[in-house]
Amino acid sequence: MVNWEFGQYKEETTLIWKERGRIPLPDKERISIFMKTKREDVRNVAIIAHVDHGKTTLVDQLLKQSGVFRANQEVQERVMDSNDIERERGITILSKNTAVHYKDTKINIIDTPGHADFGGEVERVLKMVDGVILLVDAFEGAMPQTKFVLKKALELDLHVIVCINKIDRPEARPDEVVDETLELLMELDAGDKQLDCPFVFASAKEGFATLDLDGEKKDMKPLFETIIEHIEAPEGDPEKPLQVLISTIDYNEYVGRIGIGKVDNGEIAVNKECIVVNAHDPERKEKVRITKLYEFEGLDKVDVKNAQVGSIVAISGISDLSIGDTICDVDGAEAIPFQKISEPTISMQFMVNDSPLAGQEGKYVTSRHIRDRLFRELNTDVSLRVEESENQDSYKVSGRGELHLSVLIENMRREGYEFAVSKAEVLYHYDENGKKLEPMEIAVIDVPEEFTGAVIEKLSQRKGELQNMTAANGGYARLEFSIPSRGLIGYRGEFMTDTKGNGILNTLFDGYGPYKGDIQYRKQGSLIAYEAGETITYGLFNAQERGTLFVGPGEKVYGGMVIGQTGKTEDIEINVCRSKKLTNTRASGSDDALKLSPPKILSLEQALEFIDTDELLEITPENIRIRKKILDPTMRKRAKFS
């Protein structure tokens, strides 16, 4: 395709039109056609995939083999996962921008999260790119989230490169996975250009890609070449008024909010006067000045004076910039429509901690602190909702899933916040007839065949319906359930126990369906501390016969605090602060050393799963405690029967 320079088109276009036997268009019309130019020196691409299919590891290799790092430079694994929680859990939570150079082309790469709870991140960054690399595990094949992210890419009519990763695994089945991916494309009504997509076979871990399974397995060069060849160059009109759609917000404590987006039209420059508008908020019109402009180079942001059509830029100096805003020229303010992000399906109450141990460990403990922090999170997380309630000390926080909210809780905890949260609840909708609807999920479970019975039984009790059951490789079975979202609340821990840690559970939101009836979350009751004090070995020794303890000796407890789990259905109150009464009479054998079983220390996820509807989780920087909402035992019993 010919790229036309403004003012030089006239004679050449006339000649071309004559050669093709067509009549030249009037000048005005010809200008509008040929003013759209392509930036052949730039490619914008996002890497999308199901969780744990190797996106971040692939980006690592692309960075290494493009010469971003020095030959002797020590580089940690998953260098793009910069957040502590990301590194600890081995998952990507926030999308990350980077850029590499291959030959004469700059390739802007966006690493996206794979977990369904962070699907909002994927949805919005796809607006910045012209194509995607769909990563599929050579063993697992197309999974629920693969379908979700691919559907979003097809809706935006993006070019697709399919990369079959982990072909170095002994159990890899790349040929079958290619067929599965093509079936998925057909199922999602992909157009001809997507069905003709190239397939690349790779091992991100080993650092090679190949177009042919029998071909040379040396480096990532085949993938780079495929990106240049098959991903369209960004297109826009440099003469039109400026348009930059903000798709991501980053935050830096020194410069404040940093908006990241692609230059769709025009040119952006430092010190340029602009206006901020929003397609979903017609009233928004704010005059601003561009004080700092960056482009991405490797892992760094580099200062630039200006940026052209197709560039992905980071802009700082605009204090209240939000996702979905469009930065425009003052004279030609036209907002770019921003796709609607999927609504949250699950909510929790975040409230001020009012337990007897409140305020002893946290730095930020008041409702004002909690409120400011929650509303600050909205700046960067478009999938989150925060609502104030009648009670000034409590806020309703809604997200895409338990993991989504637990990451927020963990971040707040590490920052020094102290608060309490309730059990997760689903958000119900009502149809035009007033019929109650609830969010539904597709749960795909890979589990050894001997455990299928236990899994089917448990999920059936939680209102799950088995849709499909197929044999997978290596003695595994793949079960597909349609299940209410609330049926999965608190199930993951139980699932890992039932499958002895060998099962894999993946879920995908599947719209709203009719209410399925009540579900009993927990069949076991709680062991509740009877009085305040410090736990003593003697009291714990007697208590451990009643169930599984969550506390060890020498820990602070208070009346109404949950200190363990009993095998019975009802709660049991127990005194773990009781010491042995001393007498002047020695009894044979009674003074032997008491042996305690190690307590079960719950992680944040396990605690969130464990708590029942009448309990709260007390979160402090140092401890996680489970307690009853009503601490007083008499009041608690009255509330139960009222």
Secondary structure as GFF3:
##gff-version 3
##sequence-region A 1 642
A	DSSP	alpha_helix	10	19	.	.	.	ID=ss1
A	DSSP	alpha_helix	27	34	.	.	.	ID=ss2
A	DSSP	beta_strand	37	38	.	.	.	ID=ss3
A	DSSP	beta_strand	42	49	.	.	.	ID=ss4
A	DSSP	alpha_helix	55	65	.	.	.	ID=ss5
A	DSSP	alpha_helix	84	89	.	.	.	ID=ss6
A	DSSP	beta_strand	96	102	.	.	.	ID=ss7
A	DSSP	beta_strand	105	111	.	.	.	ID=ss8
A	DSSP	three_ten_helix	116	118	.	.	.	ID=ss9
A	DSSP	alpha_helix	119	125	.	.	.	ID=ss10
A	DSSP	three_ten_helix	126	128	.	.	.	ID=ss11
A	DSSP	beta_strand	131	137	.	.	.	ID=ss12
A	DSSP	alpha_helix	144	155	.	.	.	ID=ss13
A	DSSP	beta_strand	159	165	.	.	.	ID=ss14
A	DSSP	alpha_helix	174	187	.	.	.	ID=ss15
A	DSSP	alpha_helix	192	195	.	.	.	ID=ss16
A	DSSP	beta_strand	199	203	.	.	.	ID=ss17
A	DSSP	beta_strand	208	210	.	.	.	ID=ss18
A	DSSP	alpha_helix	221	230	.	.	.	ID=ss19
A	DSSP	beta_strand	235	236	.	.	.	ID=ss20
A	DSSP	beta_strand	243	252	.	.	.	ID=ss21
A	DSSP	beta_strand	256	265	.	.	.	ID=ss22
A	DSSP	beta_strand	268	269	.	.	.	ID=ss23
A	DSSP	beta_strand	273	278	.	.	.	ID=ss24
A	DSSP	beta_strand	281	289	.	.	.	ID=ss25
A	DSSP	beta_strand	292	297	.	.	.	ID=ss26
A	DSSP	beta_strand	300	303	.	.	.	ID=ss27
A	DSSP	beta_strand	306	307	.	.	.	ID=ss28
A	DSSP	beta_strand	312	316	.	.	.	ID=ss29
A	DSSP	beta_strand	325	329	.	.	.	ID=ss30
A	DSSP	beta_strand	346	351	.	.	.	ID=ss31
A	DSSP	alpha_helix	367	377	.	.	.	ID=ss32
A	DSSP	beta_strand	385	388	.	.	.	ID=ss33
A	DSSP	beta_strand	394	399	.	.	.	ID=ss34
A	DSSP	alpha_helix	402	414	.	.	.	ID=ss35
A	DSSP	beta_strand	419	422	.	.	.	ID=ss36
A	DSSP	beta_strand	425	426	.	.	.	ID=ss37
A	DSSP	beta_strand	429	430	.	.	.	ID=ss38
A	DSSP	beta_strand	436	448	.	.	.	ID=ss39
A	DSSP	three_ten_helix	449	451	.	.	.	ID=ss40
A	DSSP	alpha_helix	452	461	.	.	.	ID=ss41
A	DSSP	beta_strand	465	471	.	.	.	ID=ss42
A	DSSP	beta_strand	476	484	.	.	.	ID=ss43
A	DSSP	alpha_helix	485	488	.	.	.	ID=ss44
A	DSSP	alpha_helix	492	498	.	.	.	ID=ss45
A	DSSP	beta_strand	504	514	.	.	.	ID=ss46
A	DSSP	beta_strand	526	529	.	.	.	ID=ss47
A	DSSP	beta_strand	533	534	.	.	.	ID=ss48
A	DSSP	alpha_helix	537	543	.	.	.	ID=ss49
A	DSSP	three_ten_helix	544	546	.	.	.	ID=ss50
A	DSSP	beta_strand	547	549	.	.	.	ID=ss51
A	DSSP	beta_strand	556	557	.	.	.	ID=ss52
A	DSSP	beta_strand	561	566	.	.	.	ID=ss53
A	DSSP	beta_strand	572	574	.	.	.	ID=ss54
A	DSSP	alpha_helix	604	610	.	.	.	ID=ss55
A	DSSP	beta_strand	615	619	.	.	.	ID=ss56
A	DSSP	beta_strand	624	628	.	.	.	ID=ss57
A	DSSP	alpha_helix	633	641	.	.	.	ID=ss58
###
